Amino acid sequence: MRLSATILSLAIFMLAPLLQAQSASPLNLMPQPSSLTPSTGALPIDANFSITLTGYTEPRLDRAANRFLTQLRRQTGLLIDKAAPDSRDARKPTLIVHTDRASKEVQELGEDESYSLEVSPAGAKLNAANPLGILRGLQSFLQLVAITPDGFAAAAISIHDQPRFAWRGTMIDVSRHFIPLEVLKRNLDGMEAVKMNVFHWHLSENQGFRVESKRFPKLHEQGSDNLYYTQEQARDLIAYARDRGIRVVPEFDMPGHSTAWFVGYPELASGAGPYSIERKWGVFDPAMDPTNEKTYKFLDEIIGEMTKLFPDQYFHIGGDEVNGKEWDANRKIQQFKKSHNFKSNDELQAYFSQRVQKIVTKHGKSVVGWDEVFVPGVPKDIVIQSWRGQQSLAAAAQQSYHGILSNGYYLDLGWSAARHYAVDPMSGAAATLSDDQKTLILGGESCVWTEYMDPENIDSRIWPRNAAIAERLWSPQSVTDSASMYARLDVESARLASLGLTHRSNYRKMLQRIAGPATPEEFSALKTLADVVEPVKDYTREQTAAVEPTSQTPLNRIVDAVPLESDAGRHFSELVDKFLATSCHDASLATELRTQLTQWSQNDATYSQLAQKSFLAKEATATSHDLSTIGAAGLAALDAITNSKPLSSDQQSQLNTALTDAAKPKSQLLLMPVPSIKKLVNAASSANPCSSTTN
């Protein structure tokens, strides 16, 4: 059901979209709460704001209160006292926070994260069973704070909220490109802001083994290019995450994706070697030898060391994308398969997974693995992380396996927030499961694979789109209105930036580097172009590269700087749809379209000047030409519409040919306004009158 379907559904589920139309201070809650009742009035927020903690207290709650006040100061600029008064303070607190009891010492899957938040003009109360609920409720309060004609205020409201899924995670690959600790921490701040609760830390890969091992030091000394986290740094991050109600699940990928292991310990491999850290991207041949008992002895020791370092109950063993070439070429392994009556490499991998699962269990942990570990015979207590989709997730649940969905949530594919938002763990084949089987689906994780990400641009590859996935995993399944989502996402994006995330600020910095000593007009021309392009989608970037990329290729091009979703392109599309929905009769919309199209049509003249100064700008010369071409095409269509003189068939053919060419990726960039301008061209043709082009 869509939120905008009926007045009843708005009343029952989420009133924020309606309030946005009626109030100067809209409710920009994201994720949407499970239950929300607006009231009248608002709670003023001024420099006298204070918070007090009652009931159960602990240092983590004190730190949460201080973080809350710090963020409130950032959002408002008010000089709010840093100290959080206790219950003995003479002042009446603005926000009273009550916690019933402690949460688990080590955060567990399925712990209570519910909370209730009551805001009135006289004050606010936040109640939760444990600190996790308090952490979630504090973020909702921060989202309620908005500027009004009379000052800052939080809308009066009653919220009773709890997550739909217990597992709401983000996986960050730190192996293909190393991501420093401070970058991970600010992304944990972003996860806390949108109520995510699992950080899946992908720590080993063909390109690097990224955490210190005291038992096997050659793993990080020879397999990391000296880019790794010490164990003390790992403990620091785990504590940082716990303060924010986020579990840390480590992943050590095996038996494939493991070349970096073999640089220091080639005896683990199925091939003869020698091995070196992979510099390119893809699926490689090296894999652990699943027939060698020394492999399992080694894994027993390294898993034992890492399970002591990482306190979470879950331990991810990877298990994906073993191409089997080293196994097929190894005579000893083939003999082993024959003697054990294994007909395929899948059966051999199942044997490996069973052995590793027993090792992990021996050390007191539960196993998580990618889809490939879901083969006949795998132990029932393994959790399947599905990159293949709901069909795979449902098949696992039907055989009594727990699962989490990642298919549809791969942020590095460059999909729009709306496309991610439309994916639901309980849709497709999963929707047909029995009620008991549905309980086995724990939730989902967004995934961030870092072939084309580094510390400078990674935030823009995660945020703000990750907030849409966070809402999908927290809010009721009925919350599906993408227009409402985008309206709130724009606001949340600014809030995330105020936390220190760099998805906005580093975009401009990267463009400034591309521009070099450009004039203000030339930089403006670069930004005009950059604002309406996106990188090519899915995994086509490698296929369209002029030179095969490696881990040592600089990420300094326009394709690396621009966001994966163009806000300007989306807003232009919305503008065109609004114009067409009025049967092209809204003069103010026509003027707005004309202004934008004119800017694009004239942009190339200035951009060409910049391209003569910067080789990085010169790369996008053809795309710049295309932007001017589509701007001119849009103006021609708009003239035909406003003058009621339909385009001739020849004119329409010429414009559509130009638009088809402009739609082709160039320099690995896609020009996002093209489909909307095609709509204008169709509307300007006699065969397709304006009134019929709104779909």
C-alpha positions in Angstrom: 0.0 0.0 0.0 1.4 3.5 -0.9 1.2 6.1 1.8 -0.6 8.5 -0.5 -3.2 5.9 -1.5 -5.9 7.0 0.9 -6.5 9.4 3.8 -7.0 6.4 6.0 -3.6 5.0 5.2 -2.0 8.3 6.0 -3.8 8.4 9.4 -2.8 4.9 10.2 0.8 4.8 9.1 2.7 8.0 8.4 1.4 11.6 8.4 4.7 13.3 7.5 4.0 13.7 3.8 0.6 15.4 4.6 2.2 17.6 7.2 4.8 18.7 4.8 2.1 20.1 2.6 0.4 21.9 5.5 3.2 23.1 7.8 6.2 25.4 7.5 8.0 22.9 9.7 7.5 19.5 8.2 8.3 16.2 10.0 11.4 14.8 8.3 11.6 11.6 10.2 13.8 8.9 8.6 13.3 6.0 9.1 9.5 6.6 9.5 8.4 5.4 12.9 6.1 2.4 13.2 3.5 4.5 15.0 3.1 8.3 15.0 0.4 10.7 16.3 1.0 14.4 15.6 -0.3 16.9 18.2 -0.7 20.7 18.2 2.0 23.2 18.9 5.7 22.7 19.3 8.4 22.6 21.9 10.7 25.6 21.7 14.4 24.8 21.4 16.7 27.5 22.7 20.0 27.9 24.6 18.4 26.8 27.8 17.7 23.3 26.4 18.7 20.6 28.8 18.5 16.8 29.1 18.4 14.6 32.1 18.8 10.9 32.5 16.6 8.9 35.0 16.1 5.3 35.8 19.0 3.1 34.8 22.2 5.0 33.9 25.6 4.0 32.6 28.5 5.9 31.1 27.3 5.0 27.6 24.1 6.9 28.2 26.1 9.9 29.4 28.2 9.9 26.3 25.0 9.5 24.2 23.5 12.6 25.9 26.6 14.6 25.2 26.7 13.5 21.6 23.0 14.5 21.3 23.7 18.0 22.7 26.7 18.4 20.4 24.6 17.5 17.4 21.8 19.8 18.5 24.2 22.6 18.7 25.4 21.8 15.2 21.9 21.8 13.9 20.8 25.0 15.5 24.0 27.0 16.2 22.7 27.6 19.7 25.1 27.9 22.6 23.6 25.0 24.5 25.4 24.0 27.7 27.5 20.9 27.1 26.9 19.4 30.5 23.8 17.1 30.8 22.1 17.9 34.2 21.2 15.0 36.4 18.0 14.5 38.2 19.2 16.7 41.2 19.6 19.8 38.9 17.3 22.7 39.9 16.4 23.5 36.3 13.5 21.7 34.8 14.9 19.6 32.0 13.6 20.1 28.5 14.0 16.4 27.7 13.6 13.7 30.3 15.2 10.4 29.3 14.2 7.3 31.2 15.8 3.9 30.8 14.4 0.8 32.5 17.5 -1.5 32.6 20.8 -2.3 31.0 21.2 -3.9 27.7 23.5 -6.9 27.1 27.2 -6.4 27.8 27.9 -7.6 24.3 25.1 -6.4 22.0 23.0 -9.3 20.7 20.8 -9.9 17.7 17.2 -9.2 18.5 17.7 -7.0 21.6 14.8 -4.6 22.3 15.3 -1.3 20.4 11.8 0.1 20.9 11.2 3.5 22.4 8.4 6.0 23.0 8.9 9.7 22.5 6.3 12.3 23.7 6.9 15.9 22.7 4.6 18.7 23.9 5.0 22.5 24.0 5.9 22.1 27.7 8.6 19.4 27.4 9.6 16.0 26.1 9.9 12.5 27.5 11.9 9.6 26.0 11.4 6.2 27.4 13.0 2.8 26.5 13.5 -0.6 28.0 17.3 -0.3 27.6 20.0 2.0 26.2 19.5 0.8 22.6 16.0 2.2 22.5 17.3 5.5 24.0 19.9 5.8 21.2 17.2 5.3 18.5 14.8 7.8 20.2 17.5 10.5 20.5 18.0 10.4 16.8 14.2 10.8 16.2 14.2 13.8 18.5 17.0 15.5 16.5 15.1 14.9 13.3 12.1 16.7 14.8 14.0 19.9 15.4 13.4 22.4 12.7 13.6 26.1 12.1 10.4 28.1 12.3 9.5 31.8 12.0 9.7 32.1 15.8 12.9 30.1 16.3 13.9 26.5 16.5 11.3 24.0 17.7 10.4 20.3 17.8 6.9 19.4 16.6 4.5 18.2 19.3 4.1 14.5 18.6 3.7 11.0 20.1 5.9 8.3 18.7 5.9 4.6 19.6 8.5 3.0 17.5 10.3 -0.3 17.0 12.3 -1.8 14.1 10.8 -4.2 11.6 14.0 -6.2 11.3 16.6 -7.0 13.9 19.5 -7.1 11.4 20.0 -3.7 9.7 23.5 -3.4 8.4 26.1 -1.9 6.2 29.0 -3.9 4.8 32.2 -1.9 4.0 35.0 -3.6 2.1 38.3 -2.1 3.4 40.5 -4.5 1.5 40.2 -3.5 -2.2 40.9 0.1 -1.1 42.0 0.6 2.5 39.7 2.9 4.5 41.2 4.6 7.5 39.7 4.3 10.9 38.5 7.9 11.1 36.5 7.5 7.9 34.9 4.3 9.2 34.0 6.2 12.4 32.2 9.0 10.7 30.2 6.4 8.7 29.3 4.7 12.0 27.9 8.1 13.0 25.8 8.1 9.9 24.6 4.6 10.6 23.6 5.6 14.1 21.7 8.6 12.7 19.5 6.3 10.6 19.2 3.6 13.2 21.3 0.9 11.5 22.7 -1.6 14.0 25.3 -3.9 12.2 28.7 -2.9 10.8 29.9 -5.8 8.6 33.7 -5.3 8.3 35.1 -7.0 5.2 38.7 -7.4 6.4 40.3 -9.8 3.9 40.4 -10.0 0.2 42.7 -10.7 -2.8 44.0 -7.1 -2.5 44.7 -7.1 1.2 44.5 -8.7 4.7 43.6 -5.6 6.8 43.9 -6.5 10.5 46.9 -7.3 12.6 47.5 -10.9 13.6 49.9 -11.5 16.4 49.8 -15.3 15.8 50.5 -15.0 12.0 52.1 -11.6 11.5 53.0 -12.3 7.9 49.2 -12.0 7.1 49.3 -8.2 7.6 53.0 -7.6 7.2 53.2 -9.1 3.7 49.6 -9.1 2.6 48.5 -5.5 3.3 51.0 -3.0 1.7 51.4 -1.9 5.3 47.8 -0.7 5.3 46.0 -2.5 8.2 44.4 -1.9 11.5 46.2 -2.8 14.7 44.3 -4.9 17.2 44.1 -1.9 19.4 42.5 0.1 16.6 40.0 -2.7 16.0 39.0 -2.7 19.7 38.7 1.1 19.6 36.3 0.9 16.6 34.3 -1.9 18.3 33.9 0.3 21.4 33.0 3.3 19.2 30.3 1.2 17.5 28.9 -0.1 20.7 28.4 3.4 22.0 26.2 3.9 19.0 24.2 0.7 19.3 26.0 -1.0 16.4 27.4 -4.5 16.4 30.6 -5.2 14.5 30.6 -8.5 12.5 34.1 -9.3 11.0 34.5 -11.1 7.7 37.5 -13.1 6.7 36.7 -14.4 3.2 37.6 -18.0 2.5 38.4 -20.3 0.6 38.4 -17.9 -2.3 39.1 -14.1 -2.4 42.1 -15.0 -0.4 45.2 -14.3 -2.4 46.5 -11.8 0.2 46.7 -14.7 2.7 49.0 -16.6 0.5 51.6 -13.9 0.1 52.9 -14.7 3.6 51.6 -18.3 3.9 51.6 -19.9 0.4 51.3 -23.4 2.0 47.5 -22.6 2.5 46.9 -22.4 -1.3 45.8 -25.0 -3.8 48.4 -23.8 -6.4 52.1 -23.7 -6.5 52.5 -20.0 -6.3 54.3 -17.7 -5.8 51.6 -15.3 -4.8 51.5 -11.5 -4.7 48.8 -9.0 -3.7 46.3 -8.6 -6.5 46.2 -5.2 -8.1 43.4 -5.8 -10.5 39.7 -6.4 -9.9 37.7 -9.5 -10.5 37.4 -13.2 -9.5 40.9 -14.8 -9.3 42.0 -18.4 -9.4 43.8 -18.8 -6.0 41.9 -20.6 -3.3 42.7 -22.4 -0.1 43.4 -26.1 -0.2 40.4 -27.7 1.4 42.1 -31.1 1.4 45.1 -30.2 3.5 44.8 -30.7 7.3 47.4 -27.9 7.8 44.9 -25.5 6.3 42.4 -26.3 9.1 45.0 -26.1 11.8 46.0 -22.7 10.6 42.3 -21.6 10.4 41.7 -22.9 13.8 44.4 -20.7 15.2 43.6 -17.5 13.2 39.8 -17.9 13.9 40.6 -18.4 17.5 42.6 -15.2 17.6 40.0 -13.2 15.7 37.0 -14.5 17.7 38.8 -13.2 20.8 39.3 -9.8 19.2 35.7 -9.4 17.9 33.1 -10.0 20.7 30.0 -10.3 18.5 28.3 -13.6 18.3 28.5 -13.8 14.5 31.6 -14.4 12.5 31.5 -14.1 8.7 33.6 -16.7 6.6 32.7 -15.3 3.2 32.6 -18.4 0.9 31.7 -16.7 -2.3 33.0 -16.9 -5.9 35.4 -19.8 -5.9 36.0 -20.5 -9.6 37.7 -23.8 -8.8 40.5 -23.5 -11.4 43.3 -24.2 -8.8 41.3 -27.1 -7.5 40.8 -28.6 -10.9 44.5 -28.3 -11.7 45.6 -29.9 -8.5 46.0 -33.7 -8.9 46.0 -34.3 -5.1 42.7 -32.3 -4.7 41.2 -34.3 -7.6 42.2 -37.5 -6.0 40.7 -36.3 -2.7 37.4 -35.5 -4.4 37.4 -39.0 -6.0 38.1 -40.8 -2.7 35.3 -38.8 -1.0 32.9 -39.3 -3.9 32.6 -35.6 -4.4 31.1 -35.0 -7.9 31.6 -31.2 -8.0 33.6 -28.4 -6.5 30.4 -27.2 -4.8 30.5 -30.5 -2.8 34.1 -29.9 -2.0 33.3 -26.3 -0.9 30.5 -27.7 1.3 33.1 -30.0 2.9 35.3 -27.0 3.5 32.4 -24.9 4.9 31.4 -27.7 7.3 35.0 -27.9 8.6 35.3 -24.2 9.1 31.9 -23.9 10.7 32.9 -26.5 13.3 36.0 -24.4 14.0 34.0 -21.2 14.4 31.5 -23.0 16.6 34.3 -24.5 18.7 35.4 -20.9 19.4 31.8 -20.0 20.6 30.6 -18.1 17.5 27.9 -18.5 14.9 28.8 -18.5 11.2 27.6 -16.1 8.5 28.4 -16.9 4.8 27.5 -15.7 1.4 25.0 -17.6 -0.8 27.6 -20.1 -2.0 27.8 -21.7 1.4 24.1 -22.7 1.1 24.7 -26.2 -0.3 23.4 -29.6 0.9 24.8 -30.6 4.2 25.7 -27.2 5.5 24.9 -27.0 9.3 21.5 -25.5 10.2 22.9 -22.7 12.4 24.7 -21.0 9.6 23.3 -17.6 8.5 23.0 -17.1 4.7 23.7 -13.7 3.4 22.1 -13.5 0.0 23.6 -11.5 -2.8 21.5 -13.5 -5.3 18.1 -12.4 -4.2 14.8 -13.2 -2.4 14.5 -16.6 -4.2 17.8 -17.7 -2.6 16.7 -16.2 0.7 13.3 -18.0 0.6 15.0 -21.3 -0.4 17.2 -21.1 2.7 14.3 -20.2 4.9 12.3 -23.2 3.6 15.1 -25.4 4.8 15.2 -23.7 8.2 18.2 -21.5 7.6 18.3 -17.9 8.9 19.1 -15.3 6.2 19.8 -11.7 5.5 19.3 -9.9 2.1 21.9 -7.9 0.3 20.7 -8.3 -3.3 19.2 -5.0 -4.3 21.3 -3.1 -1.6 24.7 -3.0 -3.4 25.4 0.7 -3.1 28.4 0.5 -5.4 26.2 -0.4 -8.3 25.1 3.2 -8.5 21.4 2.6 -8.4 19.0 5.4 -7.4 17.7 5.6 -3.8 14.2 4.8 -5.2 15.4 1.5 -6.8 17.1 0.4 -3.5 14.0 1.5 -1.6 11.7 -0.7 -3.7 13.6 -3.9 -2.7 12.2 -5.6 0.3 13.5 -8.7 2.1 9.9 -10.0 2.3 9.0 -9.5 -1.3 9.2 -11.9 -4.3 9.6 -15.5 -3.3 10.0 -14.5 0.4 6.4 -13.2 0.4 5.1 -16.8 0.0 6.8 -18.2 3.0 4.9 -19.4 6.0 4.8 -17.2 9.1 7.4 -19.4 10.9 9.7 -19.3 7.8 9.4 -15.5 7.6 10.8 -15.2 11.1 14.0 -16.7 9.8 14.7 -13.7 7.6 16.6 -11.5 10.0 16.8 -8.4 7.8 19.3 -7.0 5.4 22.6 -5.3 4.7 23.7 -2.6 2.2 27.1 -3.5 0.6 29.9 -1.2 -0.3 32.6 -2.8 -2.5 35.5 -0.4 -2.9 37.0 -1.0 -6.3 36.3 2.6 -7.2 36.2 4.1 -3.7 38.8 5.6 -1.5 38.7 7.7 1.7 37.9 10.8 -0.4 34.8 9.7 -2.2 33.5 6.7 -0.2 31.0 8.8 1.8 29.3 9.9 -1.5 29.0 6.3 -2.5 27.2 5.4 0.7 25.2 8.5 1.6 22.5 9.7 1.5 21.1 6.6 -0.4 22.0 4.3 2.5 19.3 6.1 4.5 16.7 4.9 2.1 17.8 1.3 2.8 17.8 2.0 6.5 14.2 3.0 6.3 13.3 -0.1 4.3 14.7 -2.3 7.1 13.3 -0.3 10.0 9.9 1.0 8.9 6.6 -0.9 8.3 6.5 -2.7 4.9 3.6 -0.4 3.9 6.0 2.7 3.9 6.7 2.8 0.1 6.1 6.3 -1.1 9.3 7.2 -3.0 8.3 10.9 -3.3 8.0 11.2 0.4 11.2 9.3 0.8 13.1 11.7 -1.4 11.6 14.8 0.3 12.9 13.5 3.6 16.2 12.2 2.2 17.1 15.7 1.0 16.8 17.0 4.6 18.5 14.0 6.1 21.4 14.4 3.7 22.1 17.8 5.2 21.9 16.4 8.7 24.4 13.7 7.8 26.7 16.3 6.5 26.5 18.2 9.8 27.7 15.0 11.5 30.9 15.2 9.5 30.1 13.0 6.6 31.8 14.3 3.4 29.4 13.3 0.7 28.7 16.9 -0.1 31.9 18.7 0.9 34.4 16.4 -0.8 32.4 16.5 -4.0 33.2 20.2 -4.3 36.8 19.7 -3.3 37.3 17.0 -6.0 35.8 19.3 -8.6 38.1 22.1 -7.5 41.1 19.8 -8.1 39.8 18.9 -11.5 39.3 22.6 -12.4 42.6 23.8 -11.1 43.2 27.5 -11.4 39.9 28.0 -13.2 37.9 31.3 -13.3 34.7 31.3 -11.3 32.7 31.0 -14.5 34.7 28.0 -15.6 34.3 26.3 -12.3 30.6 27.0 -12.5 30.5 25.3 -15.9 32.2 22.3 -14.6 29.8 22.0 -11.7 26.8 22.5 -14.0 27.9 19.5 -16.0 29.0 17.4 -13.0 25.6 18.0 -11.3 23.7 16.3 -14.1 25.9 13.2 -14.8 26.2 9.9 -13.0 28.8 7.1 -13.4 27.9 4.1 -15.5 25.9 1.5 -13.6 26.4 -2.0 -12.3 29.8 -3.4 -13.1 30.2 -1.8 -16.6 32.9 0.6 -15.5 35.7 -2.0 -15.9 34.3 -3.0 -19.3 34.3 0.6 -20.6 37.7 1.6 -19.2 40.2 2.8 -21.8 43.0 1.2 -19.6 42.3 -1.7 -17.2 42.0 -0.2 -13.7 44.0 -1.4 -10.7 44.1 -0.6 -7.1 46.9 1.9 -7.9 44.8 3.8 -10.4 44.1 7.4 -9.0 40.4 8.1 -8.3 40.6 11.7 -9.4 38.4 11.9 -12.5 34.9 13.4 -12.9 33.5 9.9 -12.7 35.0 9.5 -9.3 33.9 12.9 -8.0 30.2 13.0 -9.0 27.5 11.4 -6.8 26.1 8.1 -7.8 22.7 9.7 -8.0 22.2 13.1 -9.5 19.9 15.3 -7.4 19.8 17.9 -10.2 18.8 15.3 -12.7 16.1 13.9 -10.5 14.7 17.4 -9.7 14.6 18.2 -13.5 12.7 15.0 -14.1 10.2 15.9 -11.4 9.8 19.4 -13.0 9.1 18.0 -16.4 6.6 15.5 -15.0 4.8 18.4 -13.2 4.7 20.5 -16.3 3.3 17.7 -18.5 0.8 16.8 -15.8 -0.7 20.3 -16.2 -1.1 19.6 -20.0 1.8 22.0 -20.4 -0.3 25.0 -19.3 1.6 26.1 -16.2 3.5 29.2 -17.3 5.7 29.3 -14.1 6.9 25.8 -14.7 7.6 26.6 -18.3 9.7 29.5 -17.3 11.6 27.4 -14.8 12.3 24.8 -17.5 13.4 27.4 -20.0 15.9 28.9 -17.5 17.4 25.5 -16.9 17.5 24.4 -20.5 19.1 27.7 -21.5 21.8 27.3 -18.9 22.6 23.9 -20.3 22.5 25.0 -23.9 25.1 27.7 -23.2 27.3 25.8 -20.8 29.7 24.2 -23.3 31.2 27.5 -24.5 32.7 28.2 -21.0 33.4 24.5 -20.3 35.5 24.3 -23.5 37.7 27.0 -22.1 38.3 25.0 -18.9 39.0 21.8 -21.0 41.9 23.6 -22.6 43.5 24.1 -19.1 42.7 20.7 -17.4 43.2 17.2 -18.8 40.8 15.9 -16.2 38.1 18.3 -17.5 39.0 17.7 -21.1 38.1 14.0 -20.7 34.4 15.0 -20.5 34.4 17.3 -23.5 32.0 15.1 -25.5 29.6 15.0 -22.6 29.8 18.7 -22.3 28.9 19.0 -26.0 26.0 16.6 -25.4 24.7 18.7 -22.5 24.4 21.8 -24.7 22.8 19.6 -27.4 20.1 18.3 -25.2 19.6 21.8 -23.7 18.9 23.1 -27.2 16.7 20.1 -28.0 14.6 20.9 -24.9 14.3 24.5 -25.8 13.1 23.6 -29.3 10.5 21.3 -27.8 9.4 23.8 -25.3 9.0 26.5 -28.0 6.9 24.2 -30.0 4.7 23.4 -27.0 4.3 27.0 -25.8 3.7 28.3 -29.3 1.2 25.5 -30.1 3.2 24.6 -33.2 4.0 20.9 -33.1 7.3 19.6 -34.3 7.4 18.2 -37.8 8.3 14.6 -38.1 11.7 15.6 -39.5 12.4 17.9 -36.5 11.3 15.2 -34.1 13.5 12.6 -35.8 16.5 14.9 -35.7 16.0 15.7 -32.0 15.5 12.1 -31.1 18.6 11.0 -33.0 20.6 13.7 -31.1 19.1 12.5 -27.8 19.9 8.9 -28.5 23.5 9.7 -29.1 23.6 11.9 -25.9 22.2 9.0 -23.9 25.3 6.8 -24.7 27.9 6.8 -21.9 31.0 8.8 -22.7 34.0 8.9 -20.3 32.0 6.4 -18.2 29.4 9.2 -17.5 25.7 9.1 -18.1 23.8 12.3 -18.9 20.7 12.1 -16.6 18.3 14.7 -18.1 18.1 12.9 -21.5 14.9 10.8 -20.7 13.0 13.8 -19.5 13.9 15.9 -22.5 12.7 13.0 -24.7 9.4 13.4 -22.9 9.3 17.1 -23.9 10.1 16.2 -27.5 7.3 13.6 -27.5 5.0 16.2 -26.0 5.9 18.6 -28.8 4.9 16.2 -31.5 1.5 16.2 -33.2 1.4 12.4 -32.8 1.8 12.6 -29.0 -0.1 15.5 -27.7 1.1 17.0 -24.4 -1.8 15.8 -22.4 -0.9 12.1 -23.0 2.7 12.2 -22.0 2.4 12.1 -18.2 3.2 8.4 -17.7 
